[in-house]
């Protein structure tokens, strides 16, 4: 991997701040997710094994769960897909998923500020203060539109 020393130092500092030891396994998983955002655990394992061949699948799952709980990683689950992970945390961005090839792209907040959407509460609701909106856009990417000769927009 070609991650900078500064990135590893930042991850190490964050792990220590959360009371976690800085381990090769944690750093390898973080580097793999950073290198290939929006990846499932099996791809993270394959990427991390390039630097750490003895890494087990169980270790990766344990590290992914722990780093997600610490909010050092973000986990999201598109329909018909395993959970995907990314290192972009701490903002309220969303995702667009191509329903043809599965490509995932980040989408900035829908209206420019978090939480992006204001819910409509009916009279029987018990309203709450919304802190995060999780929007998933689904469509067909431009590459798939070209190769499948599909229209760019559907009405």
C-alpha positions in Angstrom: 0.0 0.0 0.0 1.1 3.5 -0.6 -0.6 5.2 2.4 1.3 8.1 3.9 3.0 8.0 7.2 0.7 10.9 8.3 -2.4 8.8 7.7 -1.0 5.9 9.7 -0.1 8.3 12.5 -3.6 9.8 12.5 -5.1 6.3 12.6 -2.8 5.3 15.4 -3.7 8.5 17.4 -7.4 7.8 16.9 -7.1 4.2 18.0 -5.2 5.3 21.2 -7.8 8.0 21.9 -10.4 5.2 21.8 -8.3 3.1 24.2 -7.3 0.6 21.5 -3.9 -0.8 20.8 -2.4 0.0 17.5 -2.0 -3.3 15.7 -0.9 -4.4 12.3 -4.3 -5.9 11.7 -6.2 -2.7 12.5 -3.8 -0.6 10.4 -4.0 -3.1 7.5 -7.8 -3.0 7.5 -7.9 0.8 7.7 -5.4 1.0 4.8 -7.4 -1.5 2.7 -10.7 0.4 3.2 -9.0 3.7 2.5 -7.4 2.2 -0.7 -10.7 0.7 -1.9 -13.7 2.6 -0.4 -17.2 1.0 -0.6 -15.7 -2.5 -0.4 -17.2 -5.6 1.2 -15.3 -7.5 3.9 -14.0 -10.1 1.5 -12.3 -7.5 -0.7 -10.9 -5.8 2.4 -9.4 -9.1 3.5 -7.9 -9.7 0.0 -6.4 -6.2 -0.1 -5.1 -6.3 3.5 -3.5 -9.7 2.9 -1.1 -8.1 0.4 0.6 -6.5 3.3 -0.3 -9.0 6.0 -0.6 -12.5 4.4 -1.4 -14.2 7.7 -4.5 -12.1 8.3 -7.6 -14.2 8.9 -11.2 -13.5 7.8 -12.3 -13.6 11.4 -9.8 -11.0 12.4 -11.0 -8.7 9.6 -14.6 -9.1 10.7 -13.7 -8.3 14.3 -11.7 -5.3 13.3 -14.4 -4.0 10.9 -17.0 -4.3 13.7 -14.8 -2.6 16.2 -13.7 0.2 14.0 -17.3 0.8 12.9 -18.4 0.9 16.6 -15.7 3.5 17.2 -16.9 5.4 14.1 -13.5 5.2 12.4 -15.3 3.3 9.6 -18.7 3.7 8.2 -20.7 0.6 7.2 -23.7 0.8 4.9 -25.8 -1.9 3.3 -27.2 -1.4 -0.2 -30.0 -3.7 -1.2 -29.0 -7.1 -2.5 -25.3 -6.5 -1.4 -23.1 -7.4 1.5 -22.2 -4.6 3.9 -19.8 -2.0 2.4 -17.2 0.0 4.3 -15.5 3.3 3.9 -13.2 5.6 5.9 -15.3 8.7 5.2 -17.0 9.3 8.5 -18.2 12.3 10.4 -20.3 13.9 7.7 -23.8 13.2 6.4 -23.0 12.1 2.8 -25.1 9.6 0.9 -24.5 7.0 -1.7 -25.6 6.3 -5.3 -25.6 2.6 -6.4 -25.7 1.4 -10.0 -28.4 -1.3 -10.1 -26.7 -2.8 -13.1 -23.0 -3.1 -12.1 -23.1 -2.3 -8.4 -20.7 0.7 -8.6 -21.1 3.0 -5.6 -20.5 6.8 -5.6 -20.5 9.2 -2.8 -23.2 11.9 -3.0 -23.0 15.1 -0.9 -25.9 16.1 1.3 -29.1 16.4 -0.6 -29.8 20.1 0.3 -26.4 21.2 1.4 -26.7 20.8 5.2 -27.2 18.0 7.6 -29.5 16.1 8.1 -30.5 16.8 4.5 -34.2 16.0 4.9 -37.0 17.4 7.0 -39.5 14.7 7.7 -43.2 15.3 7.6 -44.8 14.0 10.8 -48.5 13.1 10.7 -50.8 13.8 13.6 -50.4 10.3 15.1 -46.6 10.5 15.0 -44.3 11.1 17.9 -41.8 13.5 16.3 -38.1 13.3 17.1 -35.1 15.5 16.3 -33.4 14.1 13.2 -29.6 14.0 13.4 -28.7 11.9 10.4 -30.5 11.1 7.2 -29.4 8.1 5.3 -30.4 8.4 1.6 -29.6 5.7 -1.0 -29.9 6.7 -4.6 -30.3 3.8 -7.0 -29.9 4.1 -10.8 -27.9 3.1 -13.8 -24.4 4.6 -14.2 -23.3 6.2 -17.4 -20.9 3.3 -18.3 -23.8 0.8 -18.0 -26.1 3.2 -20.0 -23.5 3.2 -22.8 -22.8 -0.5 -22.9 -26.4 -1.5 -22.5 -27.7 1.3 -24.8 -30.2 2.5 -22.1 -31.7 6.0 -22.0 -29.9 8.4 -19.7 -33.1 9.3 -17.8 -36.3 7.5 -17.1 -39.6 9.3 -16.5 
